Amino acid sequence: MKKKALLIPFFLTVINAYSQSGSKIKFGIKIGVAFAKSKLEYPDNSLYKFQTKSGLIAGGYADFGINKNVTFQSALLYVRKGVIEGTQSYQYNYRSGKLYNYLEIPVNILYSSPAKKGNYFIGGGLSPAIKLNNYLYGDELKSFDLGVNLLAGYKFPIGFSINLGYTHGLLNVSGFKDYISKIQNKYFSIIAGYEF
């Protein structure tokens, strides 16, 4: 609860800055691929081979223009995270069923620079996430996660955009530390967007 409360001053600061700017809100949708590779640690220091897991990332977003070059962007995204564990001869895939499914609410400050046809943008912020469900070992994942988010991309005049992103989990989300002492989510993403 304390971790969630720490986000309140951040939201209030951004909302206050936006309300003074008088800018319009722009909405859009995003869809892409998340390349996830969670960090898992075990109490007995067992070594496992973990591979990158690809999954869907999709949702909507809203842009709040703070000034000519700075934008506050908030989104609501469905993200599939996790890892693939195995060897060349055997593979246990954590993607089985609906595992590591999260609803993320990234809040980013973006700086844009005009190009010949469109705008480059770069920025970052926080990425709170709520676990939707998982079936790995029952309730081994905590319901709340928090990451730091970085992204950069290009937006065309027609509203289409493409960006690369990286989200690094700041919390240990293991809810069953006797079995898995640490679970830390992280992923790269390639996302296409369209602004209405």
C-alpha positions in Angstrom: 0.0 0.0 0.0 2.9 2.4 0.8 4.4 1.7 -2.6 1.2 2.6 -4.3 0.8 5.8 -2.2 4.2 7.0 -3.4 2.7 7.4 -6.9 0.1 9.9 -5.8 2.5 13.0 -5.7 3.8 12.1 -9.1 0.3 12.0 -10.7 -0.7 15.2 -8.9 2.3 17.0 -10.2 1.7 16.0 -13.8 -2.1 16.7 -13.7 -1.3 20.2 -12.2 1.2 20.9 -15.0 -1.3 19.8 -17.7 -4.2 21.8 -16.3 -2.1 25.0 -16.5 -1.1 24.3 -20.1 -4.6 24.4 -21.7 -3.6 21.7 -24.2 -5.9 19.1 -25.8 -5.9 15.4 -25.0 -5.1 13.0 -27.9 -5.9 9.3 -27.7 -4.4 6.3 -29.5 -3.9 2.6 -29.5 -0.8 0.5 -29.3 0.1 -3.1 -30.3 3.4 -4.9 -30.4 5.6 -7.6 -29.0 7.2 -7.8 -25.5 10.5 -9.8 -25.2 10.5 -10.7 -21.6 13.1 -12.4 -19.4 12.3 -12.4 -15.7 15.1 -12.8 -13.2 14.5 -15.8 -11.0 16.6 -16.8 -8.0 16.2 -20.0 -5.9 17.1 -20.5 -2.2 19.4 -23.4 -3.0 21.3 -21.4 -5.7 20.3 -23.9 -8.4 21.3 -22.9 -11.9 18.8 -22.9 -14.7 18.9 -21.8 -18.3 16.4 -19.1 -19.0 15.4 -17.9 -22.5 13.6 -14.8 -23.7 9.9 -15.2 -23.9 7.9 -13.2 -26.5 4.3 -12.2 -25.9 1.6 -9.7 -26.8 1.5 -6.1 -25.6 -1.5 -4.1 -26.5 -3.8 -1.3 -25.2 -4.7 2.3 -25.4 -3.0 5.6 -24.4 -3.6 9.3 -23.9 -1.2 12.2 -24.7 -1.4 15.4 -22.6 0.6 18.2 -24.2 2.5 20.1 -21.5 4.2 22.4 -24.0 5.4 22.4 -27.6 8.0 19.7 -27.0 7.0 18.0 -23.8 4.1 15.5 -23.5 2.8 13.5 -20.6 1.6 10.1 -21.8 -0.4 7.6 -19.8 -1.4 4.2 -21.1 -3.4 1.1 -20.2 -1.6 -2.0 -21.6 -2.0 -5.8 -21.4 1.5 -7.3 -21.2 2.6 -10.9 -21.1 5.8 -11.5 -19.2 7.9 -14.4 -17.9 10.7 -16.6 -19.1 11.3 -19.9 -20.9 13.2 -22.4 -18.9 15.0 -25.4 -20.4 17.8 -27.0 -22.4 18.3 -28.1 -26.0 16.8 -31.5 -25.1 14.0 -30.4 -22.7 12.1 -27.2 -22.4 9.5 -26.2 -19.9 7.6 -23.1 -21.1 6.2 -20.7 -18.6 3.9 -19.4 -21.3 1.7 -22.4 -21.0 -1.9 -21.2 -20.3 -2.2 -17.6 -19.1 1.0 -17.0 -17.1 2.6 -13.7 -16.1 -0.3 -11.7 -17.4 -0.2 -8.0 -16.3 -2.3 -4.9 -16.7 0.3 -2.1 -16.9 -0.4 1.6 -16.4 2.8 3.3 -17.6 3.1 7.1 -17.0 5.9 8.7 -19.1 7.2 12.2 -19.8 8.2 12.4 -23.5 10.3 15.0 -25.3 9.8 15.4 -29.0 12.0 16.9 -31.7 10.7 17.8 -35.2 12.0 16.0 -38.2 11.3 16.5 -41.9 8.2 14.4 -41.8 7.0 13.8 -38.3 8.7 13.9 -34.8 11.3 11.9 -33.0 10.5 11.3 -29.3 12.3 10.0 -26.3 11.3 9.7 -22.6 10.6 7.5 -19.6 8.8 7.2 -16.3 7.2 4.7 -14.0 5.2 1.6 -15.0 2.9 0.3 -12.2 1.4 -3.1 -13.0 -1.4 -5.3 -11.6 -1.2 -9.1 -12.0 -4.2 -10.5 -13.9 -3.6 -14.2 -13.4 -1.0 -16.9 -13.6 -0.8 -20.7 -13.1 2.9 -21.4 -12.6 2.9 -22.5 -9.0 -0.4 -21.1 -7.7 -0.1 -17.6 -6.1 3.7 -17.3 -6.3 3.5 -13.8 -7.8 2.4 -10.8 -5.8 -0.5 -8.8 -7.2 1.5 -5.5 -7.7 4.7 -4.7 -9.6 6.5 -1.4 -10.3 9.0 -0.8 -13.0 11.0 2.0 -14.6 10.1 2.6 -18.2 12.3 4.0 -21.1 11.2 4.5 -24.7 12.1 6.2 -28.0 10.5 6.3 -31.3 9.2 8.2 -34.3 5.7 9.6 -35.0 4.5 10.3 -38.6 2.1 13.2 -39.4 -0.7 10.8 -40.2 -0.7 9.7 -36.5 1.1 6.4 -36.9 4.1 5.8 -34.6 6.6 3.1 -33.8 8.8 2.9 -30.7 11.3 0.7 -28.9 10.9 0.4 -25.1 12.5 -1.2 -22.1 10.8 -1.8 -18.7 12.8 -3.0 -15.7 11.0 -4.2 -12.6 12.1 -2.6 -9.4 10.3 -5.0 -7.0 10.7 -8.6 -6.0 7.3 -10.0 -6.9 7.8 -13.5 -5.5 5.0 -14.5 -3.1 6.5 -17.9 -2.3 10.1 -17.1 -1.2 10.6 -20.6 0.3 10.5 -21.9 -3.3 11.6 -18.9 -5.4 13.5 -16.3 -3.4 13.3 -13.6 -6.1 11.2 -12.9 -9.2 12.0 -9.7 -11.0 10.3 -8.8 -14.3 11.9 -7.0 -17.2 11.2 -6.8 -21.0 12.1 -5.1 -24.2 9.3 -4.1 -26.6 8.6 -3.1 -30.2 5.3 -1.3 -30.4 3.3 0.3 -33.2 0.8 3.0 -32.4 -1.9 5.1 -34.0 -3.2 8.4 -32.7 -6.7 9.5 -33.5 
